[in-house]
Each structure stands twice: as structure tokens, then as C-alpha cells.
Amino acid sequence: MNNTFKKITGGSEEEAYQKFPWLKNASFKDADIDITNNWLIWKGGIWKGGILKDGTFEGGVWEGGIWKSGVWKGGIWKG
């Protein structure tokens, strides 16, 4: 997996993987995330696969994967 981050608010790439270890098994591109709090806020980018849990999806494109829990606020659902 060649995951890429466009922007991380509230920390670094290393901190994102530490706080949300399920990101390591996910597939995504150009992620714009906020990790300031104890839940991940997905603001943009393409979620290609994996499990997203306990987060908020505010924008971007969902292409596939498993939505375990969280809040959907907006974006494009393709899969």
C-alpha cells in the first residue's frame, strides 16, 4: 500500500498511525485528516479500502472498505 497524506492537522504521520493503528491496514490517497482529538476526522482524499472506525467523514471519496462506526457528514460514496 502506498498511502499518501496531503495534510495532517494536529500531529504528524507517525502520530496518526500511533493514535489510529487501523490506518496501517487501510488503503487511501491524498488524505486530509485531523487527529487533534481521540477520533479521526477525514476531510478529504480517497478512501480505497480497509476499516474506518470511530471517525467522522466530512469530505472526499469513499471507494470501498468497511464503515465500522462514526459519523458521515459529506463526500461521495462510490463503493
C-alpha positions in Angstrom: 0.0 0.0 0.0 1.3 3.4 -1.0 -0.8 5.6 1.3 -0.3 9.3 0.9 -1.2 12.2 3.1 -2.0 15.7 1.7 -2.5 17.3 5.1 -2.5 16.2 8.8 -3.9 18.6 11.3 -3.0 18.1 15.0 0.1 15.9 14.5 2.4 14.0 12.2 2.1 10.9 10.0 3.8 8.9 12.8 1.3 10.2 15.4 -1.6 9.4 13.1 -0.6 5.8 12.8 0.0 5.6 16.6 -3.4 7.0 17.5 -5.3 5.1 14.8 -3.4 1.9 14.2 -6.2 0.6 11.9 -4.9 3.2 9.3 -1.9 0.9 8.8 -4.1 -1.7 7.2 -6.2 0.8 5.2 -5.7 2.0 1.6 -6.0 5.7 0.8 -4.6 8.5 -1.3 -4.1 12.2 -0.6 -5.7 12.0 2.9 -6.5 15.3 4.6 -7.1 14.3 8.2 -7.5 15.9 11.6 -6.1 13.9 14.5 -6.4 16.6 17.2 -8.9 14.7 19.2 -9.5 11.0 20.1 -11.3 10.3 16.8 -10.1 10.8 13.3 -11.8 13.4 11.0 -11.4 12.6 7.3 -11.7 15.9 5.5 -10.6 14.9 2.0 -8.8 12.4 -0.2 -9.7 9.0 -1.5 -10.5 6.1 1.0 -9.9 3.0 -1.1 -10.2 0.2 1.4 -9.8 -1.1 4.9 -11.8 -0.4 8.1 -12.7 3.1 9.2 -13.8 3.1 12.8 -14.8 5.8 15.3 -14.3 8.7 12.9 -16.0 11.4 11.1 -16.1 11.5 7.2 -16.6 15.1 6.2 -15.5 15.0 2.6 -13.6 13.2 0.0 -14.4 10.0 -1.9 -15.2 6.6 -0.4 -14.4 3.9 -2.9 -14.5 0.8 -0.7 -13.9 -0.7 2.6 -15.8 -1.2 5.8 -17.5 1.5 7.8 -17.4 0.3 11.4 -18.6 3.3 13.2 -18.6 7.1 13.1 -20.4 10.0 11.5 -20.9 10.6 7.8 -21.2 14.3 7.1 -20.4 14.5 3.4 -18.5 13.3 0.5 -19.0 10.9 -2.4 -19.9 7.2 -1.7 -18.8 5.0 -4.6 -18.5 1.6 -3.1 
